[in-house]
Amino acid sequence: MQFSFLRPITTYHLVSRPWHLLVINDRSSMLLFMARVIRSICGVRARVRVQVLLGDLGAGKTSIVVRFAKGLYYECQESTIGAAFFSQALPVSGAGGGEDATVRFDIWDTAGQERYHSLAPMYYRGAAAAVVVYDITSTDSYIRAKRWVDELQRQGNPHLVMALVGNKVDLEKRRKVGTQEALEYAERNGLFFLETSAKTAQNVGELFYELAERLVKVRPNHPAGMVLHNDGQRGVRGRWFCCSG
């Protein structure tokens, strides 16, 4: 598959509940609207995919999606309470049998604190993709990530595209979770695996392009979404959490 190098079109919302938008980037919303008009004129298909991010506090889930959607990284990232919502249009070329397409990710970045665990199914049920994030410097984070995978396999969409992401590869000297161990686990469970650094942007773009490609192949015309789960507690308007990667 050939991907275009057009800059993604982004909107960003912070939300405490799925129906409650707290922050809206009006300029980005206008750009997204203009892009839809252009795609309509040019006959380029747009596919909406809901995605969820799951994981623990401090794993870097929010940092990954902010890096992808905004091209930014904050050394001290405010933790999420509830969930944060991002909408990202990713133009690709050659998707779905050689046709140009735009895959729009509607991304729920869920809080990683244990007290919000019971809310997670509200975001991942019906999602087309899930990204489970762990911190390579934390064995506990990796163990909790595997629990999220188990839960998604039991309760998630049967056609769910899942990614296991080991974040903070910029902290290689502090690594506690081996690459080969995580790769073998991912292969046994039908996931695709990447290691990333939100701090340096390593493999962040590749993660979402791979998701776009797989989603188009698995469910070419299904208007579902994506959920991101972070083993490193985050939510909307919570406390500040400083971490690398």
N, C-alpha and C positions, 0 to 999 in steps of 0.2 A: 504494500500500500504506500502511495505517495501522499505526504502531508504538505499542505501549503504552509507558508511561514507568515501568514497574516496574523496581526496582533489580535488576541482574543478580546471580545467585547464583554465587559463585565458590569454587573450590578451587585451591590453589597448591602445586605440588611442584617441588623442585629435584632434577634427576637427572643422573647422569653417563652412564647407559645406560638404554635404554627400559624395562628390567625392574627398575631399581634406584631406589626412591623414597627420597630422603634427608630431605625435609621434608614433613610432611603437616599441613595445617590442619584439625584435627578439628572445630572449630566450624563451619567452612564446609562440611565434608563432611556434617555433620548437617543443616545448612540445605538442602543440595542433596537429601539424602534426603527431608526433609520436603516439599520442592517437588515431588519426583517423586510422592509419595503424593497431594498435593493435585491434581496434574495428572491422576493416574489416576482420582481420584474425580470430577473435573470433566470428564473426557473430553478434555482438551487434549493434543494429540500432542507427543511429544518426538522430535527428530531429532538424531542425533549426527553431527557433521561434524568430521573431523580437519583441522587446519590447520598449515601450517609457515611459519615466518618465516626468511627468508634475507637475508644481507647482510654487510657488512664491519664490522670492529672500529670502534666509535665512531659508527656511523650512528644509533644510538638505537632499535634494534629492541626490546631488552629494556625500555627506558623506555616505549615505546609500549604494550607488552602489560601492563606493570605499571600504567600509567595507566588502561588499559581495565579490567583485572581488579580492581584495588585502589583506583583513584582517587587514586594517590599518584605523586609524582615525587621522585627522589633526584638531587641535583646531582652526587654521585659515586656512580655505579652500578657495583657489582661486576661484573666481566666474567665471561662464561659459559665454562665448560670442559665440552665435551661437548654438553649440551643441558639446557634447563629446560622443565618441563612445567606447563601451566596448564589448568584445566578451568573453563569459563565457560558458564553457562546464560543465554541471552538470550531473554526472553519477547517475542514479537512478536504483533501482532494483524493479521489480514487476510492472513496468509501462506498460500500454496498454495490459491488460489481462494477467498479470503475466510474460511478457517477460522483460528481461533487456533492458534498452535503455539509450542513452545519449541525453539529451535535451540541445542544444546549444543556449544560449540566445545571440542574436545580439541586444545590448541595446543602444538606443539613449537617452542620458541625455540632455534634451533641456534647453535652457536658460529661466529663469523666468521673465526677465525684460519685461515690457509692449511693448517696441519697437520691441521685437522679436516675439510677439504673432502671427503675420501674417505668420511667417515661420513654425509654429507648424504643420499645416496640411501636410506639406511636409514629416514630420517624422511619424505622426500617421496614415495616410491613408494606409491601407493594413497591419498594424501591427496586430499581433495576441493577444497582451496583452498591457495593459496600467496601470501604477501605478501613482495615483494622490496623491501627498504628501502635507500635511499641518503641520504647527507648532502648537502643542497643547497649546502653550502659547500666540497664536495670533488669535483672532476672525476674523480679516480681512483675514488672511491666509486661514482659514476654509471656509469663504464665497467665496473666489476666487477658492478654490478647487472645490466647488460645481458647479461653473460656468464651470470649465473644464469638469466635469462629464456631464453637460448638452450638451456641445459642442461635446464631444465624442459620446454621444447617438444620436445626430443629424447627425454627419458627419463621424463617425468612421466606422470601419468594423462591420457589423451586428452580427458577431460571436465573437466580441472582449471580451476577459476576462479582467475584470477591478477590480483593488484593490484600496481601499481607505486606506491611511496610515497616522496615526497621529504620527508624530515623536517628539522626545525630551521628552520622558517619564521620563528621568532622572531629568527633571525640574518640578517635580510634584507640588511643592509648588507654582509655577508660572502658573499653568494650568488655561486656560480660556475656553477651549472647553471640555465639559464633554464626557466621554467615551460612556455613554448610548445614548446621543444625536447623536453622530456620528454613532454608531452601528445601531440605528433605521433608520437613513437616508440611510446607506449602504444597509440594508435589503429591504427597500422600492424601491431601485433603482437597485437591482440585483447585487450588488457588494459584494466582501468579504472584511472584515475589520480587520486590525491589528494596534496595537500601538507599536511603535519601539523606540529604542534609538541607533542611529549610534555610539554614544560615547561609550556606554557599550556593544554594539552588541546585545542587547535584541531584539529577534524576527526577526532579519535581515535574518538569514538563513532560518527561518521558512517561511518568506514571499516568497522567491524564490522557495523553495521546494513545497509550496502550488501552486504557479503559474505553476510549471512544471507538477504537478499532474493534475491540471485542464486543462491545454493545451493539454495534451495527451488524456484526456477523451473527450474534446470538439471537437478537430480536430486532430485525431491521425496521419494522414499522410500529413497534409497540411503544406508546407514549408513557413510559414509566420514568422513575427518578433515581437518585443516588444518595446514599447516606454514608457519612464518614464517622468512624468511631475511633476515639483516641484513648489509649491506655495511659492517660496522663492528664487528668481532670481539667476541663475547661467549660465555660458557659457564658452567658451574656452578662456583662457588667458585674463581674465578680472581683476577686482580689487580683493583684498583679503577681505574676509568676515569672521569675527570671531564669532563663535556661538557654544553653547553646543549642544549635541545631533546630 
